[in-house]
Amino acid sequence: MTIRIATFNAENLFRRPKALGIPDVERRRRILADFAELVSLLDLARYERDEKLRIAELVRKHRAYATDAKNPPTIFVNQPRGGAKLFQTSGQPDSAEFEVRVLANGRGNWTGWAELVREDLGGDAVKNTGRVVAEVNADILLMVEVEDRLTLQRFNEQILDGALKMKPYPYSMLIDGNDIRGIDIGVLSRHPITSIRPHLFERHDNRPLFSRDCPEFEIDLGGEKPLWLLGNHLKSKSSDDPALRLAQARRVAEIYQAALKRSPQVVVAGDLNDSPDSEPAEALLATGLQDAMSHPAYRGLPGTFGDCDSPRRKIDYLLMSPQVFSGVQHVALETRGIHAEGIKSFDTVKSSADAASDHAALYADLDL
């Protein structure tokens, strides 16, 4: 039986945090770093004077109190209308007298949360994401950076089936991960998904090991043994933590070896956020996993991200167990959803705003 398996970092399907759409990379990184710091501060059991001042500074800096729909902030602190609040403001926001004063003395003194404000993706961007998926037409598609399972299913029904008249996938699955931005790992499949093994609760240095998750999807191909698909989105290089990314890769290697005892058909797929010569990639390849793009059948660009012109731009992977790799017939990239110099895009991709993603979709045809 020949099946096509693919991985695609879609960078969200319908709604994306406003901060992630900012073209200035450094500004985007600073906002995300401030957001992570604010969330960490708000989780403290007690807010001392210095913590209160820093919380107030971050709230004011990012207008995390603003409710103007025409000019929303990038970060917003949700506070209940009644009951204890985190902070209160006084004065006009644009005036020198404007003040943010933290009222709560710790996490137990208020109910609410901080979030990255989301904005709807343009209709063209959503449809171009659908065009990538339709052109690849995989039997099993690992989707990275997806909002939630119902959004994945809505994309399946409204975009693939409705707008593009592609036969929808009968199976879609996603379990929310650890990322506070709500970017998760899901799968669309034409073959039954019979079980899932999440790894959400594993710890590293008193924090979640996986930034998102490393879900194991068991997929019934109708044979004696199932296919195990291990989805990945390792720690990004924004606010880089290479030690965490390496720890994640080493644990994925262990999870792969355990899956291999259940079936010889295992694929590790997704966005590793590092190049083939990196320690995380080498930790995985040391297990005997084979990179689909290293197969003689592959003749495409060396990268999978941005202009895809260098191995340093290769961060998306289909890594295969020896039995799966032996069945590879064809490997390719679908780059036309990207808007970048040197990339021939779909005619409908005219700017980064309506691009499907800045990642290519990577796919392989397998004889299993």
LOKELO-537063 format. One record per residue (C-alpha): x negated, y negated, z; residue number from 1. Coordinates in nm, 2 decimals. Layout:
# residues N
<r px="X" py="Y" pz="Z" k="NUM"/>
...
# end
This chain:
# residues 368
<r px="0.00" py="0.00" pz="0.00" k="1"/>
<r px="-0.13" py="-0.35" pz="-0.09" k="2"/>
<r px="-0.05" py="-0.63" pz="0.15" k="3"/>
<r px="-0.16" py="-1.00" pz="0.15" k="4"/>
<r px="-0.26" py="-1.14" pz="0.49" k="5"/>
<r px="-0.34" py="-1.51" pz="0.54" k="6"/>
<r px="-0.42" py="-1.77" pz="0.80" k="7"/>
<r px="-0.33" py="-2.14" pz="0.78" k="8"/>
<r px="-0.37" py="-2.43" pz="1.03" k="9"/>
<r px="-0.07" py="-2.63" pz="0.93" k="10"/>
<r px="-0.13" py="-2.91" pz="1.18" k="11"/>
<r px="0.23" py="-2.90" pz="1.29" k="12"/>
<r px="0.54" py="-2.84" pz="1.08" k="13"/>
<r px="0.79" py="-3.12" pz="1.15" k="14"/>
<r px="0.66" py="-3.33" pz="1.44" k="15"/>
<r px="0.30" py="-3.43" pz="1.53" k="16"/>
<r px="0.16" py="-3.62" pz="1.82" k="17"/>
<r px="0.12" py="-3.98" pz="1.70" k="18"/>
<r px="-0.24" py="-3.98" pz="1.82" k="19"/>
<r px="-0.34" py="-3.70" pz="1.59" k="20"/>
<r px="-0.23" py="-3.91" pz="1.29" k="21"/>
<r px="-0.47" py="-4.19" pz="1.36" k="22"/>
<r px="-0.73" py="-4.21" pz="1.08" k="23"/>
<r px="-1.01" py="-4.34" pz="1.31" k="24"/>
<r px="-1.17" py="-4.02" pz="1.45" k="25"/>
<r px="-1.34" py="-4.19" pz="1.74" k="26"/>
<r px="-1.02" py="-4.37" pz="1.85" k="27"/>
<r px="-0.83" py="-4.05" pz="1.82" k="28"/>
<r px="-1.08" py="-3.87" pz="2.04" k="29"/>
<r px="-1.07" py="-4.15" pz="2.30" k="30"/>
<r px="-0.69" py="-4.13" pz="2.33" k="31"/>
<r px="-0.70" py="-3.75" pz="2.37" k="32"/>
<r px="-0.97" py="-3.78" pz="2.63" k="33"/>
<r px="-0.78" py="-4.04" pz="2.82" k="34"/>
<r px="-0.46" py="-3.83" pz="2.80" k="35"/>
<r px="-0.65" py="-3.52" pz="2.94" k="36"/>
<r px="-0.79" py="-3.74" pz="3.22" k="37"/>
<r px="-0.44" py="-3.88" pz="3.30" k="38"/>
<r px="-0.29" py="-3.54" pz="3.32" k="39"/>
<r px="-0.57" py="-3.42" pz="3.54" k="40"/>
<r px="-0.53" py="-3.72" pz="3.78" k="41"/>
<r px="-0.15" py="-3.68" pz="3.79" k="42"/>
<r px="-0.19" py="-3.31" pz="3.90" k="43"/>
<r px="-0.39" py="-3.41" pz="4.21" k="44"/>
<r px="-0.22" py="-3.33" pz="4.54" k="45"/>
<r px="-0.32" py="-3.67" pz="4.68" k="46"/>
<r px="-0.39" py="-4.00" pz="4.50" k="47"/>
<r px="-0.65" py="-4.21" pz="4.68" k="48"/>
<r px="-0.71" py="-4.57" pz="4.61" k="49"/>
<r px="-0.96" py="-4.51" pz="4.32" k="50"/>
<r px="-0.73" py="-4.25" pz="4.16" k="51"/>
<r px="-0.43" py="-4.49" pz="4.18" k="52"/>
<r px="-0.63" py="-4.77" pz="4.02" k="53"/>
<r px="-0.74" py="-4.54" pz="3.73" k="54"/>
<r px="-0.39" py="-4.41" pz="3.68" k="55"/>
<r px="-0.26" py="-4.76" pz="3.66" k="56"/>
<r px="-0.54" py="-4.86" pz="3.42" k="57"/>
<r px="-0.47" py="-4.57" pz="3.18" k="58"/>
<r px="-0.09" py="-4.63" pz="3.19" k="59"/>
<r px="-0.15" py="-5.00" pz="3.11" k="60"/>
<r px="-0.42" py="-4.93" pz="2.84" k="61"/>
<r px="-0.19" py="-4.69" pz="2.65" k="62"/>
<r px="0.14" py="-4.87" pz="2.72" k="63"/>
<r px="0.26" py="-4.54" pz="2.87" k="64"/>
<r px="0.56" py="-4.73" pz="3.01" k="65"/>
<r px="0.69" py="-4.86" pz="2.67" k="66"/>
<r px="1.02" py="-4.74" pz="2.52" k="67"/>
<r px="1.02" py="-4.95" pz="2.20" k="68"/>
<r px="1.13" py="-4.71" pz="1.93" k="69"/>
<r px="0.98" py="-4.94" pz="1.66" k="70"/>
<r px="0.64" py="-4.95" pz="1.83" k="71"/>
<r px="0.61" py="-4.64" pz="2.05" k="72"/>
<r px="0.30" py="-4.58" pz="2.25" k="73"/>
<r px="0.07" py="-4.28" pz="2.19" k="74"/>
<r px="0.10" py="-4.17" pz="2.55" k="75"/>
<r px="0.42" py="-4.19" pz="2.76" k="76"/>
<r px="0.49" py="-4.11" pz="3.13" k="77"/>
<r px="0.84" py="-3.97" pz="3.18" k="78"/>
<r px="0.99" py="-4.08" pz="3.51" k="79"/>
<r px="1.33" py="-3.99" pz="3.64" k="80"/>
<r px="1.59" py="-4.27" pz="3.63" k="81"/>
<r px="1.67" py="-4.20" pz="3.99" k="82"/>
<r px="1.45" py="-4.08" pz="4.28" k="83"/>
<r px="1.08" py="-4.13" pz="4.34" k="84"/>
<r px="0.87" py="-4.27" pz="4.06" k="85"/>
<r px="0.50" py="-4.26" pz="3.98" k="86"/>
<r px="0.47" py="-4.64" pz="3.91" k="87"/>
<r px="0.65" py="-4.96" pz="3.86" k="88"/>
<r px="0.57" py="-5.26" pz="3.64" k="89"/>
<r px="0.61" py="-5.63" pz="3.69" k="90"/>
<r px="0.58" py="-5.93" pz="3.46" k="91"/>
<r px="0.58" py="-5.94" pz="3.08" k="92"/>
<r px="0.35" py="-5.67" pz="2.92" k="93"/>
<r px="0.17" py="-5.94" pz="2.71" k="94"/>
<r px="0.11" py="-6.18" pz="2.99" k="95"/>
<r px="-0.18" py="-6.21" pz="3.24" k="96"/>
<r px="0.06" py="-6.15" pz="3.52" k="97"/>
<r px="0.16" py="-5.80" pz="3.40" k="98"/>
<r px="0.09" py="-5.53" pz="3.66" k="99"/>
<r px="0.12" py="-5.16" pz="3.68" k="100"/>
<r px="0.14" py="-5.04" pz="4.05" k="101"/>
<r px="0.12" py="-4.67" pz="4.14" k="102"/>
<r px="0.38" py="-4.59" pz="4.41" k="103"/>
<r px="0.34" py="-4.22" pz="4.45" k="104"/>
<r px="0.07" py="-4.09" pz="4.69" k="105"/>
<r px="0.03" py="-3.75" pz="4.52" k="106"/>
<r px="0.19" py="-3.50" pz="4.28" k="107"/>
<r px="0.45" py="-3.40" pz="4.54" k="108"/>
<r px="0.58" py="-3.75" pz="4.57" k="109"/>
<r px="0.74" py="-3.79" pz="4.22" k="110"/>
<r px="0.89" py="-3.58" pz="3.94" k="111"/>
<r px="0.79" py="-3.64" pz="3.59" k="112"/>
<r px="0.51" py="-3.58" pz="3.34" k="113"/>
<r px="0.28" py="-3.74" pz="3.08" k="114"/>
<r px="0.31" py="-3.65" pz="2.72" k="115"/>
<r px="0.17" py="-3.73" pz="2.38" k="116"/>
<r px="0.44" py="-3.91" pz="2.19" k="117"/>
<r px="0.54" py="-3.73" pz="1.88" k="118"/>
<r px="0.65" py="-3.87" pz="1.55" k="119"/>
<r px="0.83" py="-3.70" pz="1.26" k="120"/>
<r px="0.61" py="-3.60" pz="0.97" k="121"/>
<r px="0.72" py="-3.74" pz="0.64" k="122"/>
<r px="0.94" py="-3.52" pz="0.42" k="123"/>
<r px="0.67" py="-3.49" pz="0.16" k="124"/>
<r px="0.41" py="-3.36" pz="0.41" k="125"/>
<r px="0.66" py="-3.10" pz="0.53" k="126"/>
<r px="0.74" py="-2.99" pz="0.18" k="127"/>
<r px="0.37" py="-2.98" pz="0.09" k="128"/>
<r px="0.31" py="-2.75" pz="0.38" k="129"/>
<r px="0.59" py="-2.53" pz="0.24" k="130"/>
<r px="0.42" py="-2.54" pz="-0.10" k="131"/>
<r px="0.10" py="-2.40" pz="0.05" k="132"/>
<r px="0.29" py="-2.12" pz="0.22" k="133"/>
<r px="0.49" py="-2.05" pz="-0.10" k="134"/>
<r px="0.18" py="-2.04" pz="-0.32" k="135"/>
<r px="-0.01" py="-1.81" pz="-0.09" k="136"/>
<r px="0.30" py="-1.59" pz="-0.05" k="137"/>
<r px="0.15" py="-1.37" pz="0.21" k="138"/>
<r px="0.31" py="-1.07" pz="0.36" k="139"/>
<r px="0.17" py="-1.16" pz="0.70" k="140"/>
<r px="0.08" py="-1.52" pz="0.77" k="141"/>
<r px="-0.08" py="-1.64" pz="1.09" k="142"/>
<r px="0.02" py="-2.00" pz="1.15" k="143"/>
<r px="-0.20" py="-2.23" pz="1.37" k="144"/>
<r px="-0.07" py="-2.55" pz="1.52" k="145"/>
<r px="0.30" py="-2.49" pz="1.52" k="146"/>
<r px="0.53" py="-2.66" pz="1.77" k="147"/>
<r px="0.74" py="-2.36" pz="1.89" k="148"/>
<r px="0.92" py="-2.05" pz="1.76" k="149"/>
<r px="1.25" py="-2.23" pz="1.68" k="150"/>
<r px="1.06" py="-2.49" pz="1.48" k="151"/>
<r px="0.87" py="-2.20" pz="1.30" k="152"/>
<r px="1.21" py="-2.04" pz="1.22" k="153"/>
<r px="1.36" py="-2.38" pz="1.11" k="154"/>
<r px="1.06" py="-2.42" pz="0.87" k="155"/>
<r px="1.12" py="-2.07" pz="0.74" k="156"/>
<r px="1.49" py="-2.13" pz="0.68" k="157"/>
<r px="1.51" py="-2.50" pz="0.58" k="158"/>
<r px="1.19" py="-2.54" pz="0.39" k="159"/>
<r px="1.08" py="-2.20" pz="0.25" k="160"/>
<r px="1.43" py="-2.07" pz="0.18" k="161"/>
<r px="1.63" py="-2.39" pz="0.15" k="162"/>
<r px="1.40" py="-2.65" pz="-0.02" k="163"/>
<r px="1.16" py="-2.42" pz="-0.21" k="164"/>
<r px="1.39" py="-2.12" pz="-0.28" k="165"/>
<r px="1.13" py="-1.88" pz="-0.15" k="166"/>
<r px="1.25" py="-1.56" pz="0.01" k="167"/>
<r px="1.23" py="-1.63" pz="0.38" k="168"/>
<r px="1.04" py="-1.41" pz="0.62" k="169"/>
<r px="1.26" py="-1.17" pz="0.81" k="170"/>
<r px="1.02" py="-1.18" pz="1.12" k="171"/>
<r px="0.89" py="-1.49" pz="1.30" k="172"/>
<r px="0.72" py="-1.49" pz="1.64" k="173"/>
<r px="0.55" py="-1.74" pz="1.87" k="174"/>
<r px="0.48" py="-1.76" pz="2.24" k="175"/>
<r px="0.40" py="-2.11" pz="2.37" k="176"/>
<r px="0.03" py="-2.14" pz="2.47" k="177"/>
<r px="-0.17" py="-2.35" pz="2.71" k="178"/>
<r px="-0.21" py="-2.67" pz="2.50" k="179"/>
<r px="-0.03" py="-2.96" pz="2.66" k="180"/>
<r px="0.01" py="-3.11" pz="2.30" k="181"/>
<r px="0.24" py="-2.82" pz="2.21" k="182"/>
<r px="0.03" py="-2.67" pz="1.93" k="183"/>
<r px="0.07" py="-2.30" pz="1.93" k="184"/>
<r px="-0.01" py="-1.99" pz="1.73" k="185"/>
<r px="0.27" py="-1.80" pz="1.55" k="186"/>
<r px="0.32" py="-1.55" pz="1.27" k="187"/>
<r px="0.56" py="-1.51" pz="0.98" k="188"/>
<r px="0.58" py="-1.15" pz="0.86" k="189"/>
<r px="0.76" py="-0.93" pz="0.61" k="190"/>
<r px="0.68" py="-0.63" pz="0.83" k="191"/>
<r px="0.83" py="-0.57" pz="1.17" k="192"/>
<r px="0.65" py="-0.73" pz="1.47" k="193"/>
<r px="0.69" py="-0.46" pz="1.73" k="194"/>
<r px="0.50" py="-0.60" pz="2.03" k="195"/>
<r px="0.30" py="-0.90" pz="2.15" k="196"/>
<r px="0.02" py="-0.91" pz="2.41" k="197"/>
<r px="-0.05" py="-1.27" pz="2.53" k="198"/>
<r px="-0.37" py="-1.37" pz="2.72" k="199"/>
<r px="-0.23" py="-1.70" pz="2.86" k="200"/>
<r px="-0.32" py="-1.64" pz="3.22" k="201"/>
<r px="-0.69" py="-1.55" pz="3.19" k="202"/>
<r px="-0.91" py="-1.79" pz="3.37" k="203"/>
<r px="-1.26" py="-1.94" pz="3.32" k="204"/>
<r px="-1.41" py="-2.18" pz="3.58" k="205"/>
<r px="-1.08" py="-2.23" pz="3.75" k="206"/>
<r px="-0.89" py="-2.33" pz="3.43" k="207"/>
<r px="-0.72" py="-2.13" pz="3.15" k="208"/>
<r px="-0.97" py="-1.96" pz="2.94" k="209"/>
<r px="-0.78" py="-2.00" pz="2.61" k="210"/>
<r px="-0.70" py="-2.36" pz="2.50" k="211"/>
<r px="-0.40" py="-2.22" pz="2.33" k="212"/>
<r px="-0.38" py="-1.83" pz="2.36" k="213"/>
<r px="-0.52" py="-1.52" pz="2.19" k="214"/>
<r px="-0.19" py="-1.34" pz="2.11" k="215"/>
<r px="-0.21" py="-0.99" pz="1.98" k="216"/>
<r px="0.07" py="-0.91" pz="1.73" k="217"/>
<r px="0.14" py="-0.55" pz="1.67" k="218"/>
<r px="0.28" py="-0.51" pz="1.31" k="219"/>
<r px="0.44" py="-0.20" pz="1.18" k="220"/>
<r px="0.32" py="-0.13" pz="0.82" k="221"/>
<r px="0.51" py="0.20" pz="0.79" k="222"/>
<r px="0.20" py="0.42" pz="0.83" k="223"/>
<r px="0.06" py="0.63" pz="1.11" k="224"/>
<r px="-0.12" py="0.33" pz="1.28" k="225"/>
<r px="0.00" py="-0.03" pz="1.31" k="226"/>
<r px="-0.20" py="-0.34" pz="1.22" k="227"/>
<r px="-0.31" py="-0.55" pz="1.52" k="228"/>
<r px="-0.34" py="-0.92" pz="1.43" k="229"/>
<r px="-0.53" py="-1.13" pz="1.69" k="230"/>
<r px="-0.44" py="-1.50" pz="1.65" k="231"/>
<r px="-0.70" py="-1.77" pz="1.75" k="232"/>
<r px="-0.74" py="-2.14" pz="1.78" k="233"/>
<r px="-1.06" py="-2.19" pz="1.99" k="234"/>
<r px="-1.16" py="-2.50" pz="2.17" k="235"/>
<r px="-1.20" py="-2.79" pz="1.93" k="236"/>
<r px="-1.51" py="-3.01" pz="1.90" k="237"/>
<r px="-1.30" py="-3.31" pz="2.01" k="238"/>
<r px="-1.43" py="-3.37" pz="2.37" k="239"/>
<r px="-1.65" py="-3.08" pz="2.29" k="240"/>
<r px="-1.71" py="-2.80" pz="2.53" k="241"/>
<r px="-1.93" py="-2.54" pz="2.35" k="242"/>
<r px="-1.96" py="-2.33" pz="2.66" k="243"/>
<r px="-1.59" py="-2.28" pz="2.68" k="244"/>
<r px="-1.56" py="-2.20" pz="2.31" k="245"/>
<r px="-1.83" py="-1.94" pz="2.34" k="246"/>
<r px="-1.66" py="-1.79" pz="2.65" k="247"/>
<r px="-1.34" py="-1.77" pz="2.44" k="248"/>
<r px="-1.51" py="-1.60" pz="2.15" k="249"/>
<r px="-1.68" py="-1.35" pz="2.38" k="250"/>
<r px="-1.34" py="-1.26" pz="2.53" k="251"/>
<r px="-1.18" py="-1.23" pz="2.19" k="252"/>
<r px="-1.46" py="-0.99" pz="2.10" k="253"/>
<r px="-1.36" py="-0.78" pz="2.40" k="254"/>
<r px="-0.99" py="-0.79" pz="2.31" k="255"/>
<r px="-1.08" py="-0.69" pz="1.96" k="256"/>
<r px="-1.28" py="-0.38" pz="2.08" k="257"/>
<r px="-0.98" py="-0.28" pz="2.30" k="258"/>
<r px="-0.74" py="-0.32" pz="2.01" k="259"/>
<r px="-0.97" py="-0.10" pz="1.79" k="260"/>
<r px="-0.92" py="0.19" pz="2.03" k="261"/>
<r px="-0.54" py="0.17" pz="1.96" k="262"/>
<r px="-0.58" py="0.14" pz="1.58" k="263"/>
<r px="-0.86" py="0.11" pz="1.32" k="264"/>
<r px="-0.66" py="-0.17" pz="1.15" k="265"/>
<r px="-0.74" py="-0.49" pz="1.33" k="266"/>
<r px="-0.77" py="-0.85" pz="1.20" k="267"/>
<r px="-0.90" py="-1.15" pz="1.40" k="268"/>
<r px="-0.77" py="-1.46" pz="1.23" k="269"/>
<r px="-0.73" py="-1.83" pz="1.28" k="270"/>
<r px="-0.93" py="-2.15" pz="1.35" k="271"/>
<r px="-1.25" py="-2.08" pz="1.54" k="272"/>
<r px="-1.35" py="-2.45" pz="1.53" k="273"/>
<r px="-1.71" py="-2.35" pz="1.45" k="274"/>
<r px="-1.93" py="-2.25" pz="1.16" k="275"/>
<r px="-2.05" py="-1.90" pz="1.06" k="276"/>
<r px="-2.40" py="-1.96" pz="1.21" k="277"/>
<r px="-2.26" py="-2.07" pz="1.55" k="278"/>
<r px="-2.28" py="-1.87" pz="1.87" k="279"/>
<r px="-1.90" py="-1.81" pz="1.89" k="280"/>
<r px="-1.88" py="-1.67" pz="1.53" k="281"/>
<r px="-2.19" py="-1.46" pz="1.59" k="282"/>
<r px="-2.04" py="-1.32" pz="1.91" k="283"/>
<r px="-1.75" py="-1.19" pz="1.71" k="284"/>
<r px="-1.95" py="-1.07" pz="1.41" k="285"/>
<r px="-2.18" py="-0.87" pz="1.65" k="286"/>
<r px="-1.88" py="-0.64" pz="1.72" k="287"/>
<r px="-1.88" py="-0.52" pz="1.36" k="288"/>
<r px="-1.61" py="-0.75" pz="1.24" k="289"/>
<r px="-1.65" py="-0.85" pz="0.88" k="290"/>
<r px="-1.57" py="-1.20" pz="0.74" k="291"/>
<r px="-1.34" py="-1.19" pz="0.44" k="292"/>
<r px="-1.52" py="-1.47" pz="0.28" k="293"/>
<r px="-1.84" py="-1.26" pz="0.28" k="294"/>
<r px="-1.68" py="-1.00" pz="0.06" k="295"/>
<r px="-1.81" py="-0.98" pz="-0.30" k="296"/>
<r px="-1.46" py="-1.04" pz="-0.42" k="297"/>
<r px="-1.47" py="-1.40" pz="-0.29" k="298"/>
<r px="-1.60" py="-1.66" pz="-0.54" k="299"/>
<r px="-1.45" py="-1.98" pz="-0.39" k="300"/>
<r px="-1.57" py="-2.29" pz="-0.20" k="301"/>
<r px="-1.79" py="-2.23" pz="0.11" k="302"/>
<r px="-1.58" py="-2.42" pz="0.35" k="303"/>
<r px="-1.21" py="-2.42" pz="0.47" k="304"/>
<r px="-1.17" py="-2.77" pz="0.61" k="305"/>
<r px="-1.18" py="-3.12" pz="0.47" k="306"/>
<r px="-1.36" py="-3.12" pz="0.13" k="307"/>
<r px="-1.46" py="-2.75" pz="0.19" k="308"/>
<r px="-1.80" py="-2.82" pz="0.03" k="309"/>
<r px="-2.03" py="-2.67" pz="0.29" k="310"/>
<r px="-2.05" py="-2.37" pz="0.52" k="311"/>
<r px="-2.05" py="-2.62" pz="0.80" k="312"/>
<r px="-1.69" py="-2.70" pz="0.69" k="313"/>
<r px="-1.59" py="-2.33" pz="0.74" k="314"/>
<r px="-1.39" py="-2.30" pz="1.06" k="315"/>
<r px="-1.10" py="-2.08" pz="0.95" k="316"/>
<r px="-1.15" py="-1.70" pz="0.94" k="317"/>
<r px="-1.01" py="-1.37" pz="0.85" k="318"/>
<r px="-1.24" py="-1.13" pz="1.04" k="319"/>
<r px="-1.16" py="-0.76" pz="0.97" k="320"/>
<r px="-1.24" py="-0.43" pz="1.13" k="321"/>
<r px="-1.45" py="-0.20" pz="0.91" k="322"/>
<r px="-1.14" py="0.00" pz="0.78" k="323"/>
<r px="-0.95" py="-0.31" pz="0.69" k="324"/>
<r px="-1.26" py="-0.47" pz="0.52" k="325"/>
<r px="-1.31" py="-0.15" pz="0.31" k="326"/>
<r px="-0.97" py="-0.21" pz="0.16" k="327"/>
<r px="-1.03" py="-0.57" pz="0.05" k="328"/>
<r px="-0.93" py="-0.63" pz="-0.31" k="329"/>
<r px="-0.92" py="-1.01" pz="-0.34" k="330"/>
<r px="-1.00" py="-1.31" pz="-0.12" k="331"/>
<r px="-0.92" py="-1.67" pz="-0.20" k="332"/>
<r px="-0.85" py="-2.02" pz="-0.06" k="333"/>
<r px="-0.55" py="-2.24" pz="-0.13" k="334"/>
<r px="-0.69" py="-2.59" pz="-0.10" k="335"/>
<r px="-0.42" py="-2.79" pz="-0.30" k="336"/>
<r px="-0.25" py="-2.90" pz="0.02" k="337"/>
<r px="-0.56" py="-3.10" pz="0.12" k="338"/>
<r px="-0.62" py="-3.46" pz="0.03" k="339"/>
<r px="-1.00" py="-3.50" pz="0.01" k="340"/>
<r px="-1.27" py="-3.61" pz="-0.23" k="341"/>
<r px="-1.35" py="-3.33" pz="-0.47" k="342"/>
<r px="-1.03" py="-3.13" pz="-0.40" k="343"/>
<r px="-0.77" py="-3.09" pz="-0.67" k="344"/>
<r px="-0.45" py="-3.14" pz="-0.48" k="345"/>
<r px="-0.09" py="-3.07" pz="-0.57" k="346"/>
<r px="0.06" py="-3.35" pz="-0.77" k="347"/>
<r px="0.28" py="-3.42" pz="-0.47" k="348"/>
<r px="-0.02" py="-3.48" pz="-0.24" k="349"/>
<r px="-0.12" py="-3.84" pz="-0.30" k="350"/>
<r px="-0.27" py="-3.94" pz="0.04" k="351"/>
<r px="-0.36" py="-3.79" pz="0.38" k="352"/>
<r px="-0.02" py="-3.90" pz="0.50" k="353"/>
<r px="0.16" py="-3.65" pz="0.27" k="354"/>
<r px="-0.10" py="-3.38" pz="0.28" k="355"/>
<r px="0.00" py="-3.04" pz="0.41" k="356"/>
<r px="-0.31" py="-3.02" pz="0.63" k="357"/>
<r px="-0.68" py="-3.09" pz="0.62" k="358"/>
<r px="-0.73" py="-2.71" pz="0.64" k="359"/>
<r px="-0.71" py="-2.47" pz="0.34" k="360"/>
<r px="-0.51" py="-2.15" pz="0.37" k="361"/>
<r px="-0.73" py="-1.84" pz="0.35" k="362"/>
<r px="-0.59" py="-1.52" pz="0.23" k="363"/>
<r px="-0.69" py="-1.16" pz="0.13" k="364"/>
<r px="-0.52" py="-0.88" pz="-0.05" k="365"/>
<r px="-0.58" py="-0.54" pz="0.12" k="366"/>
<r px="-0.53" py="-0.18" pz="0.02" k="367"/>
<r px="-0.42" py="-0.02" pz="0.35" k="368"/>
# end
